[in-house]
Amino acid sequence: KTLEEYDRRLRLLEEEDSHEDGPVHEEKTFNPAISVILDGIYASYKNDPEDPTTISDNFIRVVYEDRAGVLWIGTNGGLNKFNRTTETFTRFQHDPDNPQGLSADAIRVIFEDNSGVLWLGTDGGGLNKFDPTAETFTAYQGHDPAEPTSLSHNNVWSLYEDRSGVLWVGTDGGGLNKFDRTAETFTTYQHHPADPTSLGNDDISSIYEDSAGVLWIGTAGGGLNRFDRANGTFGAFRHNPDDPTSLSDDNVRYIYEDSANRLWIGTRTGGLNRFDRLTETFTRFQNDPADPNSLSANQVVSIFEDRGEVLWVGTNGGGLNKFNRAREAFAHFTNTVNDPSRLSDKMVWSIYEDQAGSLWIGTSNGLNKLDLASGISRHYR
């Protein structure tokens, strides 16, 4: 059964529902459509303590494909390189006796810059530059009070290279860092309570430059920040409980711009937001227990648009969501215990489409692969 068949059935259901009063999808008609897409389409990769060629850890934080088509997986137990032919993993893990090894095993973010260098953000080990040929790592760590140009914090949560080639490093507790790769020094931007134009919070969860060249910073507690790089100031969009068009939650987890230049904001407890940059207002998409077509959970931790312009939303606790733009409704993909045809976990931390058209879904309990072209794949244990 293919995704095309699923979409065809879903469209038929929508056409039927459009002639009736009430919700877009009734429970009795919507669930069978979901079962079509969930029938045997996932491949799941999990750690086997007895097999060193399996993935190093089941807690998958990030999935990333480099320009050479190599798939890299960041876990709480190190970096993994996936061999698609043998379906095995090569592990890179912290070794305290190896100064050129990975500085910490918890990988939060992977990013390849325009020159082809792979950068890793870790929990506790700072920023790592990886040389895939020599298989060595260079670590940039902080914060050393004697070195004000060092990295501001060793918990690196986000990385982004802007169109001018500047590498931005977001930390958990140390604010935003601008990295000068020639001098190997960092310029830090942090929150200052007495300065309303400073960064809204020092916990940086997401960095994104939109199609207009605006750099957006997602903070954990300081809302969505628009950064004016020319004068080094920030403008914050915050939650206002009296304004339903404001940001739904000041804890921003993810920023993403789709192919239609719409800016999507995932929050920790407030669901998904769509930002209108002309009116500077937000449209909220949140879980409604009475509506089976609403977002499955309000903790949004990943957003991705595939090449078919389908928007996917990963949640903490509600699995994977596929967004129907016409109806502004969500199809849910979640897990069922001991059912290998389902998603391996309800916590979806990373979504990525590779060059072959497969959607890779990183969860707290394994790596999943969904073939978007055929909708068919095998299950692995």
C-alpha positions as CSV (number, residue, x, y, z in Angstrom):
1,K,0.0,0.0,0.0
2,T,1.5,3.3,-1.0
3,L,1.3,6.9,0.2
4,E,-0.4,7.8,-3.0
5,E,-3.1,5.3,-2.1
6,Y,-3.3,6.8,1.3
7,D,-3.6,10.3,0.0
8,R,-6.2,9.2,-2.6
9,R,-8.3,7.6,0.2
10,L,-7.9,10.6,2.4
11,R,-9.1,12.9,-0.4
12,L,-12.1,10.7,-0.9
13,L,-12.9,11.0,2.8
14,E,-12.5,14.7,2.7
15,E,-14.8,15.0,-0.4
16,E,-17.4,12.9,1.5
17,D,-17.1,15.0,4.6
18,S,-17.4,18.2,2.6
19,H,-21.0,17.4,1.9
20,E,-21.9,16.9,5.5
21,D,-22.2,19.1,8.5
22,G,-19.8,18.7,11.4
23,P,-16.0,18.0,11.6
24,V,-13.8,17.4,8.6
25,H,-13.2,13.8,9.7
26,E,-15.3,11.7,11.9
27,E,-13.5,9.1,14.0
28,K,-15.1,6.2,12.3
29,T,-13.9,7.4,8.8
30,F,-10.5,8.9,9.7
31,N,-8.9,6.0,11.5
32,P,-9.2,3.5,8.6
33,A,-7.3,6.0,6.4
34,I,-4.5,6.1,9.0
35,S,-4.3,2.4,9.1
36,V,-3.5,2.3,5.4
37,I,-0.3,4.4,5.9
38,L,0.7,2.6,9.0
39,D,0.5,-0.9,7.5
40,G,4.0,-2.1,7.3
41,I,5.8,1.0,6.1
42,Y,8.3,1.6,8.8
43,A,11.8,0.2,9.2
44,S,13.0,0.5,12.8
45,Y,16.7,0.5,13.8
46,K,17.5,-0.1,17.4
47,N,20.5,-0.7,19.6
48,D,21.6,-4.3,20.3
49,P,24.1,-4.4,23.2
50,E,25.6,-7.6,21.7
51,D,26.1,-6.1,18.2
52,P,28.5,-3.2,17.8
53,T,27.3,-2.6,14.2
54,T,23.8,-1.5,15.5
55,I,23.0,2.1,16.4
56,S,24.9,3.2,19.5
57,D,21.8,4.4,21.5
58,N,18.0,4.4,21.0
59,F,17.5,8.0,22.0
60,I,17.8,9.7,18.6
61,R,18.2,13.5,18.8
62,V,19.1,14.3,15.2
63,V,19.2,12.8,11.7
64,Y,21.3,14.5,9.0
65,E,22.4,13.7,5.5
66,D,25.5,15.4,4.2
67,R,26.1,16.5,0.6
68,A,27.8,13.2,-0.2
69,G,24.6,11.4,0.8
70,V,26.0,10.0,4.0
71,L,23.4,9.7,6.7
72,W,24.6,10.7,10.2
73,I,22.6,10.1,13.4
74,G,23.2,11.9,16.6
75,T,22.2,10.0,19.8
76,N,22.6,10.3,23.5
77,G,25.3,7.6,23.1
78,G,27.4,9.2,20.3
79,L,27.5,9.8,16.6
80,N,26.6,7.1,14.1
81,K,27.4,6.8,10.4
82,F,24.9,4.6,8.5
83,N,25.9,2.2,5.8
84,R,22.8,1.9,3.6
85,T,24.1,-1.2,1.8
86,T,24.8,-3.3,4.8
87,E,22.3,-1.5,7.0
88,T,25.0,-1.2,9.8
89,F,26.3,1.7,11.8
90,T,29.8,2.9,12.5
91,R,30.0,4.5,16.0
92,F,32.0,7.5,17.1
93,Q,32.0,7.8,20.9
94,H,33.8,9.7,23.6
95,D,37.0,8.3,24.7
96,P,38.8,10.2,27.5
97,D,42.1,8.8,26.4
98,N,41.7,10.2,22.8
99,P,42.2,14.0,22.5
100,Q,41.1,13.8,18.9
101,G,37.9,11.9,19.7
102,L,34.3,13.1,20.2
103,S,34.2,15.4,23.3
104,A,30.9,14.1,24.6
105,D,28.4,11.4,23.6
106,A,25.1,13.3,23.8
107,I,24.7,14.8,20.3
108,R,22.1,17.6,20.1
109,V,22.7,19.0,16.6
110,I,24.5,18.1,13.3
111,F,25.2,20.7,10.7
112,E,27.3,20.7,7.5
113,D,28.6,24.2,6.4
114,N,29.0,25.5,2.9
115,S,32.6,24.2,2.8
116,G,31.6,20.7,3.6
117,V,32.7,20.7,7.2
118,L,30.5,18.7,9.6
119,W,29.8,20.5,13.0
120,L,28.3,18.8,16.0
121,G,26.7,20.3,19.1
122,T,26.9,18.3,22.3
123,D,25.6,18.3,25.8
124,G,28.6,19.0,28.0
125,G,31.3,18.8,25.4
126,G,30.9,22.0,23.5
127,L,31.2,22.4,19.7
128,N,33.0,19.7,17.7
129,K,34.4,19.9,14.1
130,F,34.6,16.5,12.5
131,D,37.1,15.4,9.8
132,P,35.4,12.4,8.2
133,T,38.5,11.4,6.3
134,A,40.8,11.2,9.3
135,E,37.8,10.4,11.5
136,T,39.0,13.0,14.1
137,F,37.3,15.7,16.1
138,T,38.4,19.2,17.1
139,A,36.6,20.4,20.2
140,Y,35.8,24.1,21.0
141,Q,34.9,24.3,24.7
142,G,34.1,27.0,27.3
143,H,33.5,28.9,29.2
144,D,36.9,30.0,30.3
145,P,36.7,33.3,32.3
146,A,40.3,34.0,31.3
147,E,39.3,33.7,27.6
148,P,36.3,36.0,26.9
149,T,36.4,34.9,23.2
150,S,35.9,31.2,24.0
151,L,32.5,29.4,23.6
152,S,30.0,30.7,26.2
153,H,28.7,27.3,27.3
154,N,29.5,23.6,26.7
155,N,25.8,22.7,26.0
156,V,25.3,23.4,22.3
157,W,21.7,23.0,21.2
158,S,21.6,24.7,17.8
159,L,23.8,25.5,14.8
160,Y,23.2,27.6,11.7
161,E,25.3,29.1,8.9
162,D,23.8,32.2,7.5
163,R,24.0,33.3,3.8
164,S,27.1,35.4,4.5
165,G,28.9,32.4,5.8
166,V,28.8,33.2,9.5
167,L,28.4,30.2,11.8
168,W,26.0,30.8,14.7
169,V,26.0,28.6,17.8
170,G,23.1,28.4,20.2
171,T,23.8,27.2,23.8
172,D,21.8,26.1,26.7
173,G,22.6,28.7,29.3
174,G,25.3,30.8,27.5
175,G,23.3,32.6,24.9
176,L,24.1,33.0,21.2
177,N,27.6,32.8,19.8
178,K,29.0,34.1,16.5
179,F,32.0,32.0,15.5
180,D,34.9,33.4,13.6
181,R,36.4,30.3,12.0
182,T,39.6,32.1,10.9
183,A,40.5,33.4,14.3
184,E,38.7,30.5,16.1
185,T,37.0,33.0,18.5
186,F,33.5,33.5,19.6
187,T,31.4,36.7,20.1
188,T,28.6,36.2,22.6
189,Y,25.2,37.7,22.8
190,Q,23.3,37.2,26.0
191,H,20.3,38.3,28.0
192,H,20.6,41.4,30.1
193,P,17.5,42.2,32.2
194,A,18.1,46.0,32.1
195,D,18.4,46.0,28.3
196,P,15.1,45.3,26.5
197,T,16.9,45.0,23.2
198,S,19.1,42.2,24.4
199,L,18.6,38.5,23.8
200,G,15.3,37.3,25.4
201,N,16.8,34.3,27.1
202,D,20.2,32.5,27.2
203,D,18.8,29.1,26.4
204,I,18.8,28.9,22.6
205,S,16.9,26.0,21.1
206,S,16.7,27.0,17.4
207,I,18.3,29.4,14.9
208,Y,16.9,30.0,11.4
209,E,17.5,32.5,8.6
210,D,14.4,33.0,6.5
211,S,14.1,33.7,2.8
212,A,14.2,37.4,3.4
213,G,17.5,37.2,5.3
214,V,16.1,37.7,8.8
215,L,17.8,35.7,11.5
216,W,15.3,34.2,14.0
217,I,16.3,32.9,17.4
218,G,14.1,30.5,19.4
219,T,14.6,30.8,23.1
220,A,13.5,28.7,26.1
221,G,11.6,31.3,28.0
222,G,12.3,34.5,26.1
223,G,10.0,33.9,23.1
224,L,10.8,34.2,19.4
225,N,13.6,36.8,18.8
226,R,14.3,38.7,15.6
227,F,18.0,39.6,15.5
228,D,19.2,42.8,13.9
229,R,22.8,41.8,13.1
230,A,23.7,45.3,12.0
231,N,23.4,46.8,15.5
232,G,23.4,43.7,17.6
233,T,19.9,44.1,19.0
234,F,16.9,41.7,19.4
235,G,13.2,42.2,19.1
236,A,11.1,39.6,21.0
237,F,7.7,38.2,20.2
238,R,6.3,37.0,23.5
239,H,3.2,35.2,24.7
240,N,0.4,37.4,25.9
241,P,-2.4,35.6,27.7
242,D,-4.9,38.3,26.7
243,D,-4.0,38.1,23.0
244,P,-5.0,34.9,21.1
245,T,-2.9,36.1,18.1
246,S,0.3,36.3,20.2
247,L,2.9,33.5,20.4
248,S,1.3,30.6,22.2
249,D,4.3,29.9,24.5
250,D,7.5,31.7,25.3
251,N,9.5,28.4,25.2
252,V,10.3,28.1,21.5
253,R,11.6,24.7,20.5
254,Y,11.8,24.8,16.7
255,I,11.7,27.3,13.8
256,Y,11.1,26.3,10.2
257,E,10.2,28.1,6.9
258,D,8.3,26.1,4.3
259,S,8.4,26.4,0.5
260,A,5.6,29.0,0.6
261,N,7.8,31.2,2.9
262,R,5.5,30.6,5.9
263,L,7.3,30.6,9.2
264,W,6.3,27.8,11.6
265,I,7.2,27.9,15.3
266,G,7.1,24.8,17.5
267,T,6.7,25.4,21.2
268,R,7.3,23.4,24.4
269,T,3.7,23.5,25.7
270,G,1.7,25.7,23.3
271,G,1.6,23.6,20.2
272,L,2.4,24.8,16.7
273,N,2.3,28.5,15.5
274,R,2.2,29.9,12.0
275,F,3.6,33.5,12.0
276,D,2.3,36.2,9.7
277,R,5.2,38.6,9.2
278,L,3.0,41.3,7.7
279,T,0.6,41.6,10.6
280,E,3.1,40.1,13.1
281,T,0.4,37.8,14.5
282,F,0.4,34.1,15.1
283,T,-2.2,31.4,14.3
284,R,-2.1,28.6,16.8
285,F,-2.6,24.9,16.1
286,Q,-3.1,23.0,19.4
287,N,-4.3,19.7,20.7
288,D,-8.0,19.5,21.4
289,P,-9.1,16.2,23.0
290,A,-12.5,16.6,21.5
291,D,-11.1,17.0,17.9
292,P,-9.4,13.9,16.5
293,N,-8.0,16.1,13.6
294,S,-6.2,18.5,15.9
295,L,-2.5,18.4,16.6
296,S,-1.7,15.2,18.6
297,A,0.2,16.9,21.4
298,N,1.2,20.5,22.3
299,Q,5.0,19.8,22.8
300,V,6.3,20.4,19.3
301,V,10.0,19.5,19.0
302,S,10.6,19.1,15.2
303,I,9.1,20.4,11.9
304,F,10.0,19.4,8.4
305,E,8.6,19.8,4.9
306,D,9.3,17.1,2.4
307,R,9.9,17.5,-1.3
308,G,6.2,16.9,-1.9
309,E,5.5,20.0,0.2
310,V,4.0,18.0,2.9
311,L,4.5,19.4,6.4
312,W,5.4,17.0,9.1
313,V,5.4,17.8,12.8
314,G,7.1,15.8,15.5
315,T,5.8,16.0,19.1
316,N,6.9,14.9,22.5
317,G,4.2,12.4,23.5
318,G,2.0,12.5,20.5
319,G,4.1,10.9,17.8
320,L,4.3,12.2,14.2
321,N,1.7,14.5,12.6
322,K,1.0,15.1,8.8
323,F,-0.6,18.4,8.2
324,N,-3.4,18.8,5.7
325,R,-3.0,22.4,4.6
326,A,-6.4,22.6,2.8
327,R,-8.4,21.5,5.9
328,E,-5.8,22.6,8.5
329,A,-6.2,19.2,10.0
330,F,-3.6,16.6,11.2
331,A,-3.2,12.9,10.6
332,H,-1.5,11.2,13.5
333,F,1.1,8.5,13.4
334,T,1.9,7.0,16.8
335,N,3.2,3.8,18.3
336,T,1.5,0.7,19.6
337,V,3.4,-1.6,22.0
338,N,4.8,-4.7,20.2
339,D,3.4,-3.6,16.8
340,P,6.4,-3.5,14.4
341,S,4.3,-1.7,11.7
342,R,4.0,1.4,13.9
343,L,6.2,4.2,14.8
344,S,8.7,3.0,17.5
345,D,7.9,5.8,20.0
346,K,5.6,8.8,20.6
347,M,8.6,11.2,21.1
348,V,9.7,12.4,17.7
349,W,12.8,14.5,18.0
350,S,14.0,14.6,14.4
351,I,12.5,14.4,10.9
352,Y,14.7,14.4,7.7
353,E,14.1,13.4,4.1
354,D,17.2,11.9,2.4
355,Q,18.1,12.2,-1.3
356,A,16.4,8.8,-2.0
357,G,13.1,10.1,-0.8
358,S,12.9,8.3,2.5
359,L,11.7,10.1,5.6
360,W,13.9,9.4,8.6
361,I,12.3,9.8,12.0
362,G,14.4,9.9,15.2
363,T,12.6,9.0,18.4
364,S,13.4,8.3,22.0
365,N,13.3,4.6,21.2
366,G,15.0,4.0,17.9
367,L,15.4,5.3,14.4
368,N,12.5,4.8,11.9
369,K,12.5,5.0,8.1
370,L,9.4,5.7,6.0
371,D,9.7,5.4,2.2
372,L,7.7,8.3,0.8
373,A,7.9,7.1,-2.8
374,S,6.4,3.7,-2.3
375,G,5.2,3.6,1.2
376,I,6.8,0.2,1.7
377,S,9.7,-0.9,3.8
378,R,10.9,-3.8,6.0
379,H,11.0,-3.9,9.7
380,Y,14.3,-4.5,11.5
381,R,15.0,-5.8,14.9
